[in-house]
Amino acid sequence: MRSPFLDTRSAYLDLLRRNLTRYGSDELVPVGWNYLGRPLFSTRKLMLVRKRPFNKQARDLGLDWPADALTMIGMQRLTSLQRCVETVLQEDVPGDLVECGVWRGGASILMRAVLSAYGDKERRVWLCDSFEGVPPPDTAHYEADKGIRLHRAAGVLAIPQAQVKANFERYGLLDDQVRFLPGWFKDTL
């Protein structure tokens, strides 16, 4: 028979993963209606949306990007991340945890929740991000950067540090075990 504590811990972490990914939820996505190059209703702060049905396989594999989720990595990768952190705790592997490129902080929120659920009060979760999106490609120094256009999505990927902190606060997980390292990786790591 399993301990009620283990069942409660497992249920909490499962519920958290589902919430971080908005698992099981349909989502409302903007409809791109434009008239003469201008969005309709922009002066009235209205937006037309349509409902996109939940796709279990896509959400499991992280193949979709839920508009209001706090992570884009999907249930399987979140579950794998949880198991990795649990293994670190069970095998008493020394050191802190880090996520490089945190977007809205969902994976780091899960790591902090696992530490909390297992009673670890020593390890920290480090969030390394520019909080400004991604830098433009540097083709002068890195030939492999040629053709990369990810920086054009900087608006979608640029989540301010204050918003990520607020996301931690919403789950009651912002404390001194959560550390932020803002800046470009070339300057901070």
N, C-alpha and C positions, 0 to 999 in steps of 0.2 A: 504494500500500500504506500502510495506517495504521500509525502508530508504535505499538509495543507499550506505550509509556507512556500514550498516549491511550486505548488499549483497556483498560488496567488501571485508569486513572482513571475511565473511563466505567462499567466493571464495578463498581468500588467504590461509586460514587455511586448506581448503579441498585440494587445490593444494599441500600444504606443506605435508600433510599426505600421499597423493599419491606419492609424490617424495621420502619421507623418506622410504616408503615401496617398491618403484619401482613398484607401482600398475599398472597393465595393460601391463607390459613389460615382454617379453620373456627374459630368461637369458642364458648366456653362462656358462657352467659348465665344469670343467676339465674332460678329459677322461683318466682313469688310465691305460695307456699303459706302460707296463714295459717289459724289456728284460733282463733276467738273474738278476732280482732284482733291476735293475737300470732304472730310468725313461728315456724314449727315448727323445732325443733332449735336455737333461739337459745342455750340454756344450754350446749349441747355444742359450740358453734362449728362446726356443720355447716351446709352450704348445699346445697340441691338445685339442680342446673343442668341445662340442656339444650344440645345442640349446635345452633348456628345455622350452616347451610352458608354457605360463602364465596359472595358475590355479586360477580362481576367488575365488572359495570357500576356498581353502587352504590359499590364501593371506588374505581374509576377516577374517578368524578365527586365523590367525597366525600359521598355521600348517606347512607351509614351511619356509625355512630359506634362503631368497634370498642372494646370494653370495656377491652382491655389495650394498645391502640396508644398511641403517644406524640404523635400528631397526629390531627386530625379533618378535615383538608382534602383528603384523597384523593390518588391518584397523579397525576392530570393537573395539579392545582394545585401539587403538590410539584415536578413536572417543570418547570412554568412558572417557579416560584420559582428553581430551579436555573439555568435559562437566563437569567433576569434577573441573577442574581449573576455568571454567566459573562460576560454582556455588559458589566456594570460593570467587571469585571476586564480584559476584552479591549480596551475603549475607554478604560481608565484614568480612569473617572469618579471624582472625589475623594469621600471621605467614608466613614463607617462604615455598618453595616447595622443595622436596628432591626425588632423585632417588638413590636407593641402588643397585649397579650392573648395570653399564650404557652401557657396551659393546661399541658401536660406538657413543653413545650419542643421538640417534634419539628421544627417548621419552622426554629427557630433552630439546632437541632443540624445540620440539613441545610446551612444557610448557613455555619456554622462549618466543616463538613466540606468544602464547596466551596472556602473560603479555604485550608484545609489542603492539599487535593488540588492546588491551583494554586500553592502555595508562598507565598501572601500572608501576611506576618508583621506587617503594619502595621495593617490594618483591624480594627476591633472589631465584635462582634455584641452589640447592646444588647437586653436582655430587659426590657420594661416591663410590669409587671403588679402588681395589688394582692396577688396570691398569697392572696387571701381570697374569691375568687369575684367577683361583680358587685354593685355597690351597688343598693339599692332605687330604684325610679323616683322622680323628683323632679317630681311633677305640679304643684307650686306654681310652679315656675320654667319647666318645659318641658311644654307641653300635649301634645306628641307622645309623652311618656312614659305617657300614660293607657292603661291596659290591659296594659302590659308586666309580665310576671310572671317574667322570666328570673332575677331574684334568688332565686326559690324553689329554683332548681337550684344554689344557691351551694355546697352540699356536694359536688356532682359537679365543679363548675368551680373550686373552691378547692383548688388544688394548692400545697402549701407550697414556698417557695423552696428549701429543703433537698432536697426530692424532685426538683425540676427540676435542681439541681446534680448530684444523684446520677445522673440520667439522662444528663447530659453526661459524667460520669465513666465510666459504663458503656461509652461509645463512645470513650473516651480523648480527649475533646475539651474538657475543662474546663481552661482555662488563662487567662493574663492578657488574652487577646483576647476573652474572654466577660465581659460586664459586666451587672450586674443593677441595675435602677432600680425598687425596690419602692414601692408607693403607688398611690393612686387617680389616674387620669389628670388630673382637675381640679386636683390638687395637684402633680403631677410634670412634666407636659408643657406 
